[in-house]
Amino acid sequence: MKSTRQERQRIGFERLGHRPEWILLAVLLAPGLLQLALHGQTTGQKPPPILIDSLVGRDLYVAYCAACHGRDGKGDGPVGRALKTQPSDLTTMARRNGGKYPAALVEATLNGTRPEPQPPAHGSTDMPIWGSIFRQLDAKESVARVRVQNLVKYVESLQVP
């Protein structure tokens, strides 16, 4: 008995398990599977923002300084260990300056306007680190200034006798 082309196709689909409901399921799932393949798997975690919303000195310090200077400001942050120039111990700045915290020098270092050479880890005056970055990321100059001032005050709070 000769089978028709349609009959052969139907038998082929049944033999391979390709019933119409499986085809419909595959068509419905294809867009989602394609999107997953194109974008990769996600963990559900967002990367941290480049500019945090908080203007609190401690929050700014943790977000921008602790990686190098350590959470306690002792220069022992995880990234700092990998640098050629070890980050300074921020807790002893007042002691190293005759007992007076050098707020203006810290602010100038953050802004890249320090009159003497910048510490190597902070780049040159042509490429300062945080002050100019805050200005580029935030449209309001006054907010960038507050960020720097609050960082300066927080570092002052880290000083040990």
Protein Blocks (a to p, Z undefined) as FASTA:
>chain_A
ZZdfklmmmmmmmmnopafklmmmmmmmmmmmmmmmmnopaehiacddfbdfblcfklmm
mmmmmmmnopnonopafklmmpmbacddfklmmmmnnopacfklmmmmmnopafbacdfk
lopfklccklmmmmmmpmblklmmmmmmmmmmmmmmmpcZZ
